Amino acid sequence: QAQGHREFLLKRAFSTAGSGLTPLRNEDLTDLLARPLAPAIVDEGGILLEVRHDRVFDFSVQYRLEGGVMRFVGFVEQVIQGLGGYRGSLCRSKFCRALDAELARFLMDECLPLYDAAGDLAADLTAWATARGYEGPLGIDAYVHRTAEGRLVLRPICEVNPRHTMGLVALELKRRIAPGRDLAFSIVKTADLTKEDDEAEVDANGKLAKGSVVLTECDEGARYAAVARVL
């Protein structure tokens, strides 16, 4: 409040795909602070109150931690809706291709170098994971937001995901796409699927060159499906 912020988010310590987020305005805080936390939240170690930023670009950084060594896998643009709900990932042949020039320059100059596997941030992540006995895929969610003055700012880590993430799935799928083409990996409602969503063309090398593929079974009762689309 002292810094002029008026909108906030309550965030559970453990959540998936943007669940567990509650928006708050300045006037809600007094009532909130007067209420006790639910036992489940106390068991998680509390709840995070953070500023709700004007997000302009969401992305994830995918690593693999093996033998105490952090290996960089790739960057993925995240498709986020509402308060922070995950809806899909975009993997371009070049990460900043087709982005706004100001945003692309900010990412390349100020943001992406921070995630070098030999850098300080990766070293801190390695120490954090190793101290907890974790090895394997590790994804970092981050975003760029714009201040009230119009300046772009990076939030270098908004979530740590020590697991096989959707972003990593998207990067693995990108390897099955024809060279020079982009991939859109999305989670959609099965009710919204059409016949064209499961029609794809394969090139001479067995790579997807055009169209899209439904990746999950759409049995009766299935509410959502995963779709890979060539752009």
Salt bridges, closest charged atoms under 4 A:
GLU7 OE2 - ARG25 NH1 2.85
GLU27 OE2 - ARG25 NE 3.52
GLU44 OE2 - ARG12 NH2 2.74
GLU50 OE1 - ARG155 NH1 3.15
ASP58 OD2 - ARG55 NH2 2.36
GLU77 OE1 - ARG92 NH1 2.46
GLU102 OE1 - ARG146 NH2 3.38
GLU159 OE2 - LYS11 NZ 3.52
GLU172 OE2 - ARG64 NH2 3.65
GLU172 OE1 - ARG175 NH1 2.74
ASP182 OD2 - ARG97 NH2 2.14
ASP197 OD1 - ARG229 NH2 2.81
GLU199 OE2 - LYS195 NZ 2.42
